[in-house]
Amino acid sequence: MPDDKEIIRKLREHKNEMPPVRVINASDIGRYLKQTRKDIGLTQEELALISGVGLSFIHDLEHGKKTIQFDSLMKVVSRLDCKLEIGAKGGFNRD
């Protein structure tokens, strides 16, 4: 398994390679995180270990399971140095 310094180096390189994506459903999140994991050279088992979640959670997440636990999702997102943002569609209308 890559050590923390190697993971951090690869994450920094990766930030410049993948643009943000619009998330419409759970599959969108799963695809993005799976690609990030693969780009930095981690297996599902390694990501589960360093994120403090179970292997089955990583599998479910990457396959777009709709009923994943938000706190576990955020552990993975944080460990992969990603972020989730939320905003109004098309911005706010302030009349």
Residue frames as qw, qx, qy, qz and C-alpha x, y, z in Angstrom:
[[0.000, 0.890, 0.455, 0.000, 0.00, 0.00, 0.00],
 [0.354, 0.601, -0.063, 0.714, 1.32, 3.49, -0.80],
 [0.380, -0.355, -0.512, 0.683, 2.38, 5.47, 2.25],
 [0.029, 0.841, 0.421, -0.337, 0.72, 8.75, 3.23],
 [0.133, -0.633, 0.285, 0.708, 3.34, 10.90, 1.50],
 [0.160, 0.007, 0.804, 0.573, 2.87, 9.01, -1.76],
 [0.088, 0.649, 0.755, 0.022, -0.92, 9.27, -1.50],
 [0.047, -0.831, -0.188, 0.521, -0.71, 13.02, -0.83],
 [0.165, -0.419, 0.519, 0.726, 1.68, 13.54, -3.78],
 [0.121, 0.236, 0.852, 0.451, -0.61, 11.65, -6.14],
 [0.034, 0.756, 0.622, -0.199, -3.68, 13.50, -4.86],
 [0.072, -0.731, 0.061, 0.675, -2.02, 16.85, -5.55],
 [0.108, -0.187, 0.709, 0.672, -1.15, 15.75, -9.08],
 [0.096, 0.429, 0.884, 0.161, -4.65, 14.42, -9.58],
 [0.060, 0.703, 0.416, -0.574, -6.35, 17.70, -8.59],
 [0.097, 0.571, -0.310, -0.754, -5.15, 19.29, -11.80],
 [0.020, -0.081, 0.885, 0.459, -6.32, 16.42, -14.01],
 [0.066, -0.480, -0.866, -0.124, -10.02, 15.99, -13.17],
 [0.157, -0.309, -0.055, -0.936, -12.46, 18.86, -13.45],
 [0.368, 0.082, 0.635, -0.674, -15.44, 19.13, -11.10],
 [0.150, -0.215, -0.857, -0.444, -18.51, 17.17, -12.11],
 [0.530, -0.200, 0.052, -0.822, -22.20, 17.80, -11.69],
 [0.035, 0.013, 0.977, -0.211, -23.76, 15.13, -9.54],
 [0.556, -0.133, -0.313, -0.758, -27.23, 14.01, -10.52],
 [0.906, -0.268, -0.160, -0.286, -27.35, 10.67, -8.72],
 [0.725, -0.569, 0.387, 0.036, -25.36, 8.28, -6.52],
 [0.887, 0.244, 0.240, 0.310, -23.72, 6.70, -9.55],
 [0.354, 0.857, -0.098, 0.361, -22.09, 10.03, -10.46],
 [0.398, -0.799, 0.409, -0.192, -20.40, 10.24, -7.06],
 [0.891, -0.204, 0.399, 0.070, -19.34, 6.61, -7.22],
 [0.782, 0.522, 0.117, 0.319, -17.80, 6.95, -10.69],
 [0.136, 0.899, -0.237, 0.342, -15.86, 10.06, -9.71],
 [0.544, -0.677, 0.469, -0.164, -14.49, 8.56, -6.50],
 [0.936, 0.037, 0.325, 0.133, -13.65, 5.27, -8.22],
 [0.643, 0.677, -0.023, 0.358, -11.70, 7.10, -10.93],
 [0.130, -0.872, 0.354, -0.313, -9.89, 9.16, -8.29],
 [0.795, -0.430, 0.424, -0.053, -8.99, 6.00, -6.36],
 [0.900, 0.264, 0.243, 0.250, -7.67, 4.31, -9.47],
 [0.403, 0.848, -0.114, 0.325, -5.75, 7.39, -10.61],
 [0.208, -0.798, 0.487, -0.289, -3.79, 7.47, -7.37],
 [0.507, 0.335, -0.794, 0.039, -3.18, 3.72, -7.42],
 [0.363, -0.215, 0.708, -0.567, -5.26, 2.50, -4.49],
 [0.258, -0.202, -0.919, -0.221, -7.23, -0.71, -4.34],
 [0.526, -0.580, -0.312, -0.538, -10.71, -0.75, -2.83],
 [0.786, -0.397, -0.406, 0.245, -9.24, -2.52, 0.18],
 [0.487, 0.010, -0.201, 0.850, -6.59, 0.17, 0.69],
 [0.147, -0.431, -0.135, -0.880, -9.11, 2.99, 0.37],
 [0.681, -0.553, -0.401, -0.264, -11.40, 1.30, 2.88],
 [0.740, -0.272, -0.361, 0.497, -8.52, 0.90, 5.32],
 [0.343, 0.054, -0.120, 0.930, -7.23, 4.47, 5.14],
 [0.278, -0.418, -0.240, -0.831, -10.75, 5.91, 5.21],
 [0.172, -0.067, 0.758, -0.626, -11.92, 3.87, 8.18],
 [0.736, 0.160, 0.062, -0.655, -14.86, 2.30, 6.36],
 [0.746, -0.039, 0.664, -0.022, -15.64, -1.25, 5.31],
 [0.182, -0.165, 0.752, 0.611, -14.70, -2.77, 1.98],
 [0.183, 0.530, 0.817, 0.135, -18.36, -3.44, 1.24],
 [0.054, 0.839, 0.259, -0.475, -19.07, 0.28, 1.67],
 [0.087, -0.538, 0.486, 0.683, -16.44, 1.17, -0.95],
 [0.176, 0.143, 0.888, 0.399, -17.91, -1.41, -3.31],
 [0.121, 0.713, 0.680, -0.124, -21.45, -0.10, -2.77],
 [0.035, -0.789, -0.009, 0.613, -20.32, 3.51, -3.16],
 [0.106, -0.396, 0.630, 0.660, -18.47, 2.85, -6.41],
 [0.070, 0.252, 0.897, 0.358, -21.45, 0.97, -7.81],
 [0.208, -0.275, -0.234, -0.909, -23.89, 3.79, -7.10],
 [0.309, -0.450, -0.823, 0.157, -25.86, 2.32, -4.21],
 [0.127, -0.666, -0.242, -0.694, -28.48, 4.87, -3.30],
 [0.647, -0.708, -0.176, -0.222, -28.64, 4.19, 0.44],
 [0.661, 0.173, -0.422, 0.596, -25.05, 4.78, 1.55],
 [0.462, -0.743, -0.336, 0.348, -24.30, 6.44, 4.89],
 [0.240, 0.934, 0.002, 0.263, -23.44, 10.10, 4.48],
 [0.430, -0.829, 0.356, 0.028, -20.85, 10.18, 7.26],
 [0.788, -0.139, 0.508, 0.318, -18.99, 7.26, 5.67],
 [0.576, 0.700, 0.266, 0.328, -19.19, 8.95, 2.27],
 [0.014, -0.978, 0.135, -0.156, -17.61, 12.05, 3.77],
 [0.677, -0.555, 0.437, 0.208, -14.77, 10.00, 5.26],
 [0.748, 0.217, 0.469, 0.416, -13.91, 8.69, 1.79],
 [0.325, 0.882, 0.179, 0.292, -14.35, 12.09, 0.14],
 [0.304, -0.923, 0.236, -0.002, -12.10, 13.68, 2.74],
 [0.739, -0.367, 0.483, 0.293, -9.42, 10.98, 2.50],
 [0.647, 0.387, 0.451, 0.478, -9.32, 11.36, -1.28],
 [0.228, -0.385, 0.000, 0.895, -8.98, 15.13, -0.74],
 [0.007, 0.441, 0.623, 0.646, -12.16, 15.83, -2.70],
 [0.152, 0.190, 0.432, -0.869, -15.04, 18.08, -1.74],
 [0.068, 0.567, 0.790, 0.223, -18.79, 18.09, -2.20],
 [0.046, 0.115, 0.093, -0.988, -20.56, 21.36, -2.86],
 [0.120, 0.596, 0.794, 0.012, -24.22, 22.16, -2.93],
 [0.028, 0.250, -0.027, -0.967, -26.02, 25.12, -4.44],
 [0.543, 0.526, 0.414, -0.507, -29.27, 26.17, -5.97],
 [0.570, 0.330, 0.615, 0.434, -29.87, 25.12, -9.57],
 [0.284, 0.683, 0.353, 0.573, -29.30, 28.15, -11.75],
 [0.195, 0.167, -0.309, 0.916, -28.57, 30.34, -8.72],
 [0.026, -0.535, -0.684, 0.496, -31.01, 32.13, -6.45],
 [0.054, 0.595, 0.440, 0.671, -33.71, 34.41, -7.76],
 [0.261, -0.422, -0.487, 0.719, -33.86, 37.42, -5.43],
 [0.035, 0.606, 0.460, 0.648, -36.78, 39.61, -6.43]]
